[in-house]
Amino acid sequence: MSKEITDNPEASRYEIHVDGALAGFAEYTTRPGEVVFTHTEIDKAFGGQGVGGALARGALDEVRAKGGVNVVPQCSFIKSWIDKHPDYADLVA
């Protein structure tokens, strides 16, 4: 199973494709110096396969790579994922 996470700025969301099919997305808004994650959704067909975690990790890794940008996890999924992975807590505003 190949997973690809991409930023789709036109739709204001990070998307995850599994074997070429859109499997989910994490919507966001931006403010100066911040990315605010507002909603995450994974297609039920991909539930329980680690797709949501891969999406969260990929999106947060991309935010980290930008440097100088903080995360505001308004989305309960992203907030919970960060709580379970404290090595990403430094991104939280």
N, C-alpha and C positions, 0 to 999 in steps of 0.2 A: 504494500500500500504506500504510494508516494503522496506526501503532503507538501503543499506549497502555500506559504503565507505571503500575501502581498498587500501593500497599502493601496487603496482605491480612493485617492483624495477627492475625486469628483463626487463620490457617494459618501464621503466622510466616514470611511470604515476600513478596517483591516479585514481581509477575506482569507478563508482557508479553502483550498481546493484539494480534494482527495481523488487521485487518479483522474484528474481533469475536471471533476464535477464540483460545483460549489457546494461545500458542506456546512458552511457557517460564516458568521461575521461578527465583528465587534465594532459597534458604532462609536464615534467620538466627535467631540467638538474641540476647537482649539481656542486658547486665550494666550496672550503673550507669556511665553515661558512655561505653558502648561498644555497637556493633552488630557481632556476630560472624557473618560470612558463612560458612556451613558447606557448602553444596552448590548448584550451578547446573546446570540442565538445560534444554536447548532441544529441542523436538520435531524429529525428523529431517526432517520435511516442510519445516521452516523453516531448515535448515542452510545455511550459505554465503550467507545473505542479509543479514548484519549484525544479525540479531535479538539475538544474545548481547551484542554490543557496545552496542546500544541499551539493553538491559536493564541492563547494568553501569553505563553512564553515568547512566541515569535513577535507579537505586537510589542510587548514590553522590551524585548531585545532591540527592536528597531528604534523605539523611543530612546533607550539608553545610548544607542549609537549616535543619535543626533547631538547628544551632549547638551548640558545646560537646560534641559527640559524636564519638568516634573510631571507626575501622573496624579490625577484626581480620580480615584475609582468610585464613581457614583453607581456604577453597575455592580450589583451584588455578586455576580459571578467573578468579575475581575478582582473585587475586594477580597472575596473568600480565597481566591487562588493566591493572591499576594500574601494573605495571612498564613497560608500553608507553605509558602516558599519565602522565608524571611530574607533570603539573599536579594530579593527584589524590593524590600521595604524602603531602601534608600531612595527609590524613585518617587515615593509618595510625597506630595506637597505638604 
